[in-house]
Amino acid sequence: MKGKVLLPLFMGALFLVGCGNQSITVTKNDVLEVAQDDANVTKEDCSDVSVKKGVDYYTVKFTTSKGSYSYKIGFNGHIQSRSYNKSVSGKTSKSETKKTEQKTSSKSFDEKQQAAIDAVLSNMALSRSDVTDVQCTLNEDGSQYTVTMTNNGTPIQAVVDANTNAVTSTIVGQ
């Protein structure tokens, strides 16, 4: 009797373990589709499409009439970060002129704030000299930093995980 009860339990456990070992494999086409769905655009709307496989994620970049998009998408298909540069066609931006008049602030940040700022700069492929008006604030529960800065007159806002310094979202130009 004891063997008859244990056998179905053992088989059920093997089944569950087998289901858990399946890995998800995403392709370059899959991550491009994820990014386009997130941006609410179609293949036809996109130009200058680039999908590159990195060590831990795919980098997806494309341009539309609305602006340019950049995504980091994990091998599991989840979006790790995104940025959007709004297209301003045919206009000379007043903020470009304003940028030359601005002075870089020399505000000091603590070590953890600086690490969050450095994570955003790295994520955006910028250096400290490329940005002005840098601000970094910790949210109420201490889990995330909000980093804001300006690059060539374009505002950048990013959210950074306070524990891992992973950039969880980036908004450019809004």
Disulfide bonds with the S-S distance in Angstrom:
none
